[in-house]
Amino acid sequence: MIDWARVTSLKAEIGDEDLEEVVPLFIEEVSEITDRLRENLDLATLEEDLHCLKGSAMNLGFLEFSDLCNLGESMSAKGEAAAVDVSEILDSFERSKQAFLSGLQDGIAA
């Protein structure tokens, strides 16, 4: 679910303090988009929204979430936005976020 090697690499690149600043910003940015998808899904912008989510997820090692966003983005690009399982993507974000925050707290990305 989480690519802890990526998280460790990011932590080494930017340091502990910057990671502590980046994580809340990431969660806030992604939550704004996921909230919008949950409350007011617009199939016309779904491809763009999923592209943005995918990139953010990849940066912090959210593997499953990133893969689902990538699949949804590809489907949307082919005109199949209505077939994208947005609820699965949203559920994956919530599970990934919990696993990520728990892992950070437990020191997995040392």
FIDRENMI-93483 format. One line per 3 residues: number of its first residue (from 1); their letters; for each residue x, y, z of C-alpha. Coordinates in nm, 3 decimals. Example, Ala and Ser with C-alpha at 12.3 -4.5 7.8 and 13.67 -1.06 7.14 Angstrom:
BEGIN
1) AS) 1.230/-0.450/0.780 ~ 1.367/-0.106/0.714
This chain:
BEGIN
1) MID) 0.000/0.000/0.000 ~ 0.282/0.241/0.094 ~ 0.626/0.244/-0.068
4) WAR) 0.826/0.298/0.250 ~ 1.151/0.302/0.053 ~ 1.017/0.607/-0.133
7) VTS) 0.922/0.772/0.196 ~ 1.267/0.700/0.340 ~ 1.429/0.839/0.025
10) LKA) 1.216/1.153/0.042 ~ 1.300/1.193/0.408 ~ 1.672/1.167/0.324
13) EIG) 1.632/1.423/0.043 ~ 1.443/1.690/0.232 ~ 1.506/1.610/0.599
16) DED) 1.281/1.540/0.894 ~ 1.163/1.898/0.944 ~ 1.063/1.951/0.582
19) LEE) 0.889/1.612/0.571 ~ 0.689/1.716/0.876 ~ 0.580/2.024/0.679
22) VVP) 0.517/1.842/0.350 ~ 0.293/1.568/0.489 ~ 0.014/1.796/0.619
25) LFI) 0.026/2.002/0.298 ~ -0.002/1.686/0.089 ~ -0.294/1.558/0.294
28) EEV) -0.468/1.894/0.279 ~ -0.422/1.927/-0.099 ~ -0.534/1.572/-0.171
31) SEI) -0.825/1.599/0.074 ~ -0.954/1.908/-0.106 ~ -0.970/1.714/-0.431
34) TDR) -1.109/1.395/-0.277 ~ -1.374/1.595/-0.091 ~ -1.476/1.757/-0.419
37) LRE) -1.494/1.416/-0.588 ~ -1.702/1.282/-0.300 ~ -1.940/1.578/-0.283
40) NLD) -1.963/1.705/-0.640 ~ -1.818/1.461/-0.892 ~ -1.762/1.629/-1.229
43) LAT) -1.681/1.374/-1.497 ~ -1.556/1.654/-1.723 ~ -1.266/1.725/-1.484
46) LEE) -1.213/1.373/-1.350 ~ -0.912/1.301/-1.570 ~ -0.737/1.619/-1.455
49) DLH) -0.827/1.559/-1.089 ~ -0.697/1.202/-1.098 ~ -0.378/1.313/-1.273
52) CLK) -0.311/1.560/-0.992 ~ -0.390/1.301/-0.725 ~ -0.168/1.043/-0.895
55) GSA) 0.132/1.275/-0.897 ~ 0.090/1.372/-0.535 ~ 0.042/1.011/-0.432
58) MNL) 0.354/0.898/-0.617 ~ 0.564/1.162/-0.443 ~ 0.478/1.027/-0.099
61) GFL) 0.474/0.659/-0.189 ~ 0.099/0.593/-0.185 ~ 0.128/0.300/-0.428
64) EFS) -0.224/0.159/-0.436 ~ -0.385/0.502/-0.442 ~ -0.153/0.617/-0.720
67) DLC) -0.225/0.303/-0.925 ~ -0.601/0.350/-0.892 ~ -0.573/0.717/-0.988
70) NLG) -0.364/0.619/-1.289 ~ -0.623/0.364/-1.400 ~ -0.906/0.615/-1.357
73) ESM) -0.711/0.881/-1.542 ~ -0.651/0.643/-1.833 ~ -1.015/0.541/-1.844
76) SAK) -1.123/0.905/-1.838 ~ -0.885/0.988/-2.122 ~ -1.056/0.717/-2.328
79) GEA) -1.400/0.865/-2.263 ~ -1.486/0.612/-1.993 ~ -1.501/0.849/-1.696
82) AAV) -1.846/0.726/-1.596 ~ -1.703/0.375/-1.545 ~ -1.429/0.488/-1.304
85) DVS) -1.484/0.349/-0.954 ~ -1.437/0.677/-0.769 ~ -1.550/0.529/-0.438
88) EIL) -1.268/0.270/-0.458 ~ -1.018/0.551/-0.519 ~ -1.153/0.752/-0.225
91) DSF) -1.148/0.447/0.003 ~ -0.790/0.374/-0.102 ~ -0.685/0.726/-0.009
94) ERS) -0.837/0.696/0.337 ~ -0.675/0.355/0.399 ~ -0.343/0.474/0.259
97) KQA) -0.350/0.790/0.467 ~ -0.410/0.592/0.785 ~ -0.135/0.341/0.702
100) FLS) 0.103/0.624/0.615 ~ 0.040/0.829/0.928 ~ 0.058/0.518/1.149
103) GLQ) 0.382/0.414/0.980 ~ 0.537/0.755/1.032 ~ 0.432/0.754/1.395
106) DGI) 0.577/0.404/1.439 ~ 0.903/0.511/1.275 ~ 0.880/0.282/0.972
109) AA) 1.040/0.545/0.747 ~ 1.357/0.583/0.950
